[in-house]
Amino acid sequence: MTPSASAGTWKLGDLTVNRIGLGAMRLTGRAAFTGDVSGDVSGDRERSIAVLRRAVELGVNHIDTAAFYFSPRLSANELINRALAPYPDDLVITTKVWPARTPSGDWWWATPEQLRGQVEENLRQLGRDHLDVVNLRVPPSERTGSIAGHFAALAALRDAGLIRHLGVSNVTPAQLAEAVAIAPVVCVQNPFGIGAPAGQRELLRICGEQGIAFVPFFAIAGAGREAGAIAAEDETVLAVARAHGATPAQVRLAWTLRQDPHVLAIPGTGDPAHLEENVAAGALALSEDEMERLASIG
């Protein structure tokens, strides 16, 4: 068994993935998502390529990316293409659309008619003739609005053969229901981890009932979000980590994966050592008492 398979598998539609995957955001440095392209914040190209290749060696067959993951010198999609093409048959690459960034890092949000251009941009950068999974990433301004127009446009691109499966990201339960009524949804990417509020837990439950993969982001970073894990870690997390000779990040990943078999993990890193630690978290066995103690963190 490869290390990434230690936590088991789940299906994204007809595509089987190991539950521990890799997020590509940090491969390009911290500017990949914040939009800050000032200063020397880019990642190291050869190291990032080595991380991707090592991930596949460890059994990672689910990589999450986006065309807007780029820094002054590096693009996540281009790194994936350079490191892994021709792609392994079992590798599933998930991307996301609706947000986009100009070369200077400014954000803009696509209309339904502009989504095809974003999909084609991902296809070009990745060197693919279709995308395995495309998530509709809902902007903060639309958290209570309708996503029907945008999701229907993606469904049409799926029908045209450009996309194999569809997902949604940063959604409410009502928006998920709206999407499911238009076309099958194979995954939901939303924030979740230790200390998650009740609303985030509710969406995890809904996904489980419908057989939809729940793929949390910020499972390690928590309140640190795009900036990474906060420096002042919770003492309960630290105590559990010491008991297992593990890192706090591994404890957070292990706890998240234990929530339910339909929960996946896509921890991001540009560091080979962190990659090894993240993948190893799938084999970390937390006791029921530890799970309860961690769940009590508010």
Salt bridges, closest charged atoms under 4 A:
ASP14 OD2 - ARG164 NH2 2.89
ASP14 OD1 - HIS165 NE2 2.64
ASP40 OD1 - ARG73 NH1 3.35
GLU57 OE1 - ARG54 NH1 3.04
ASP64 OD2 - LYS96 NZ 2.87
GLU78 OE1 - ARG45 NH1 2.95
GLU120 OE2 - ARG116 NE 2.95
ASP129 OD1 - HIS130 ND1 2.82
ASP132 OD1 - ARG128 NH2 3.23
ASP132 OD1 - HIS130 NE2 3.52
ASP159 OD1 - ARG158 NH2 3.22
GLU202 OE2 - ARG205 NH2 2.38
GLU209 OE2 - ARG205 NH1 2.37
GLU226 OE1 - ARG225 NE 3.81
GLU233 OE2 - ARG252 NH2 2.77
GLU235 OE2 - ARG242 NH2 2.67
ASP260 OD1 - HIS262 ND1 2.83
GLU276 OE2 - ARG54 NE 2.70
GLU288 OE2 - ARG258 NH2 2.72
ASP289 OD2 - ARG293 NH1 3.57
GLU290 OE1 - HIS244 NE2 2.86
